[in-house]
Amino acid sequence: MAQHHPDEINRLITEFMDMQEAWNQDQERFDWGALEALAQRGAHAYNEGTGPSFPSLALDGMRHSELHERFLASLLQAGFDPFKTTSTGDAVDAVPVIDHASLAEAAETNPTSARMRATLMDLARERFEPLARDVESGQDPSSLPLYEVVKACAESVPDELMRRIAPELASRDDSGNGLEEDAPQRPGDGFLSSAEAQVENRLPPVG
């Protein structure tokens, strides 16, 4: 797997943050083509072993808007795998390249986040259906490579599918859709996320 230097990840996230600022200032004139081009360049920028991936820095912990929803769609179109796991240096176990748990939490109050999560759940149904069939055929889930991926990305796996793979993990509420457009945001949404703080202080990603 190709590795990316932290400076390259910083350049990508700085460009994304500049686009986010442009979006906040003038949504009607926002350059969607530039965002799509950035997604194509950053879809596989994982910063292996030295810190978070570019997609995680762009999406995790953000107050999601149409900008983030369309950016995720562009990432996926460019070949980004939201269920990929990678090393972040100090972690003993590989972790997902985006934080599925934080997206699930955001989906409880933010309709845009809920739609983003629903997109990932649709992908999970396609990706992990073969695993569910293998488990139902009597194979030990822990012996199957995709099982660890499912556990790592559990918050984006629909409960009906998780019950077929690992019932002990199927205890979440998947009804994070259909929220009102004016639903209140979580406390702290006005503060800088870790990604924004890194860009604000021009620090390299850390493991």
Buried (B, 14 or more C-beta within 10 A) or exposed (E): EEEBEBEBBBBBBEBBBEBBEBBEEEEEEBEBEEBBBBBBBBBBBBBBEBBBBBBBBBBBBBBBBEBBBBBBBBBBEBEBBBBBBBBBEEEEEBBBBBBBBBBBBBBBBBBBBBBBBBBBBEBBBEBBEEBBEBBEEEEEBEEBEBBBBBBBBBBBBBBEBBBBBBEEBBEBEBEBEEBEEEEEEEEEBEEEBEBBEBBEEEEEBEE
